[in-house]
Every structure is written in structure tokens, then in C-alpha cells.
Amino acid sequence: MTPPTSAQTLQLLHTLDLDVNVFDTDCFGVMWHGAYTKWMEMGRVKLFESQGLFLSKPNDPDGYIYPVVEQNLKYKTAAPYGDKLTMTTRLAIDGYKLLFYQHFRSHNTDKITLEAVTTVVVLDTQWKLQRRLPEGIVQTLGLTQ
């Protein structure tokens, strides 16, 4: 999945290796579709952390909340129990929306098992939508607005 032409694609990239564990599989012995979302969240958080952005603790008056508002997943091939996957996460900005593009690649077959794009917005701790990315986030990510 490629970013829309209006999005500002950043050179931010994070990779994470993971094992397909038995608790991540369905009755057919392949990665259960819902298990991917847990790993995708971890990839988004780790990409942020690699840039010096950290999720706010509850009741942090100067913090921000990053809710998922849209998610599109495209399942390509099965990932069987015992496989190892590499998840790649990259970030694009479209106005005030953060677009996380992620894919999983099998170590066994070298094929993409899933491609996804997740749209996240920024809220303050009063749950007010930030229609401009907060300056601290802009500076930390090295963005231009």
C-alpha cells in the first residue's frame, strides 16, 4: 500500500522481528488475522519511541492520546506456526493524520504475509482533536507544516 500523493512521507522506518507462536495461530495453524493488530500496535509504538516520542501516561496533562481511527489490512499469504516474520513500519503525515504503513515478511518464504495502513489522529488529554499536529511532535519528528 502506497501513501497518497498529498501525504508527506517521512524517512522514518522501524523493523521488528517476531515469531509466529501457537497462541497467535488459528485452528489451521496459521497466524490468526486478529493477532496481527497487536504486533502492528507494537510497531507503531516502537517507531515513535525510536524518535523520542512516548505514549502519555493516564492523567498526564501535557500528554497526547493517539487513537486509531481507520485501519486497512490486506492479507497476502499465510504465516504458519513456527515461522519468523519481520514487520516493517513507516510513517507518513497527511495534514493532521499520522499514516502508518506496515508489512510483514516471512523469513521462510520471503513473501509478504500482510500489508496494512493505519490512520491515527492526535488528541489532547481532554479528548480534543488536534487539527494541527502539536509543535512538540512536529519538532521531534523533524516535520515541516
N, C-alpha and C positions, 0 to 999 in steps of 0.2 A: 504494500500500500504506500503510495507516494503522497507527500504533503501537497495541499492545494497551492496553486501558484501565488496566492496572496500571502501565504504564511512565510514567516521568517525562520528558515531552517538554521538551527544552531549546529556548531561543530561539537556538541556535547554528546558523548557516547558512553554507555556503560555496558559491560558484559558480565554475565553471571552464569556459572556452570551449575547444573543441578542434576540429581539422579531421579529417575522415574521409580519411585518407591511403591510398594504394594498398596499403601494407603492412598496413593494418588491415582490408582487404576480402577477401572470398572469391571464388570463381570466377564469381559472379554480379554482382560489382562493388558489393556492399553490405557494410556493416560486419559482419565475422566475429563470431560470437557470443562467442568467447573473447577478442576484443580488448577488449570492454567491461570485463572484470575488471581489466585493467591500469589503465584510467582510473579505475575505482572505488577501487582502492587509492590512487591519487594523490589523489583527492578526500578520502578519509579522513585521509590524512597531512596534507594542506593544511588541513583543518578543525582538526585537532589543533594544527598549527603556528600557526594564526591565534589560538589561545587560549593559546599559550605552552607547549604540550606538545610534546616532541620525542621521536622514537624513540630508544631507547638504542643505544649502540654495543655491539658484542660485548664481552663480559667486563666490562661496567660493573656493579660490584657493587651499586650503588644504583639500577639501571635496572629497566625493566619490558619485558616482551615482550607483544605484542598479537596473538595468533593468531586467525585466522578459524575459527570452529567450525561455522558454518552460513551458507548463502547461498541466497537465493531470488531468481531472476531471471524477470521476465515480459517477453517480447519483444512489443512492440505494433505497430510499423511499421518498415520497412526504412530504413536510413540509407545512401544511395548515396555512392560515391566523390565527393569534392568538396563534400559537404555540410559545414556547420559545425553543431556541437552545443553546447548549454550543459548542463553537468551540475550539478545541484544536490544538495548533500549536507546532511543534517540529522541530529542525534544525539538519541537517546532512551536513557534508562537504565532497565533492568528488573532490580532487585536489583544483582547484581554484573556483569551483562552490559551491554555497550555495543551499542546497535542503531543502525546507520547506514542511514537511508532515503535512497535516491538515485534520481534520474530524469534522463533525457537528453531534451532537447527540440531538435527540428530547427529551424534558422533558416529553411530553405527552405519547410517546410510548417507550421511552428508546432505540430506534433504530437509527442506523447511517443513516443520510439522504444523506450525500455526503462524499466521500474520495477524496483527491487531493494531488498531488505533484507539486510543482512549483520550477523551476530551475531559479536561479538568479546569475548573474555574477557581478563583481565589475569593474567599470570604473573610471578613474580619471576625473577631470573636463574638460580635453581636449578630452574626449571620448576615451581614450586609455584603452584597455582591460588589466586588471591586471592578468597576468598568474600565479602569486603567490599572495596569499592574503596579503594585506598590514600588516606590523608588528603591527600597532596600533589595527587593527581588531583582529589579532591573539591573542594579549595580552588581549584585552578586553573580548574576548570570552573564554579565557583560553585554547587555542588550542595548539597542537604540530604540527609542519610541518616537 
